Amino acid sequence: MRDTEMPLAQMRRYADLHRAGPDRLAERLTLLEEHGRRVERRLAHLQTCWTVIRDEIGTRAEAAQPVH
């Protein structure tokens, strides 16, 4: 979960729930779903950032072209 940038406190909670056994599966699933929604929001934000950067690169590239 570290590679998904899950906060350490949540990773610990997830591990605790896992050790607690199958009776805590619903809570583990909820924790994962919440984390998934955070990742989705982050992806949407990064996509917006990438669009702005790509547009800016295009604008600057056009401005840098010599006029014939």
C-alpha positions in Angstrom: 0.0 0.0 0.0 3.0 2.2 0.4 3.4 2.4 -3.4 -0.1 3.8 -3.6 0.8 6.7 -1.2 -1.6 5.4 1.4 -0.8 7.4 4.6 1.2 5.5 7.2 -1.6 5.7 9.8 -4.1 4.1 7.3 -1.6 1.4 6.4 -1.2 0.6 10.1 -5.0 0.5 10.5 -5.3 -1.8 7.5 -2.7 -4.1 8.9 -4.5 -4.1 12.3 -7.8 -5.0 10.6 -6.1 -7.7 8.6 -4.6 -9.3 11.7 -8.0 -9.1 13.4 -9.3 -11.7 10.9 -12.1 -12.1 8.4 -14.7 -10.5 10.7 -13.0 -7.2 9.9 -13.1 -7.6 6.1 -15.8 -5.0 5.6 -13.8 -2.4 7.4 -10.7 -3.2 5.3 -12.8 -2.9 2.2 -14.1 0.5 3.3 -10.6 1.7 4.1 -9.5 0.6 0.6 -12.5 2.3 -1.1 -11.8 5.5 0.7 -8.2 5.4 -0.3 -9.2 4.6 -3.9 -11.4 7.7 -4.0 -8.5 9.9 -2.8 -6.3 8.4 -5.5 -9.0 9.1 -8.1 -9.2 12.8 -7.0 -5.4 13.0 -7.1 -5.4 11.5 -10.6 -8.0 14.0 -11.8 -5.9 16.9 -10.4 -2.8 15.6 -12.0 -4.6 15.2 -15.4 -5.7 18.9 -15.1 -2.1 19.9 -14.3 -0.8 17.9 -17.3 -3.3 19.5 -19.6 -2.2 23.0 -18.5 1.5 22.1 -18.9 0.9 20.5 -22.4 -1.1 23.6 -23.5 1.7 25.9 -22.3 4.3 23.9 -24.1 2.3 24.1 -27.3 1.9 27.9 -26.9 5.6 28.4 -26.2 6.6 26.1 -29.0 4.5 28.1 -31.5 5.9 31.4 -30.3 9.5 30.0 -30.7 8.9 29.1 -34.4 10.6 31.5 -36.8 8.3 33.6 -38.9 8.9 33.2 -42.6 
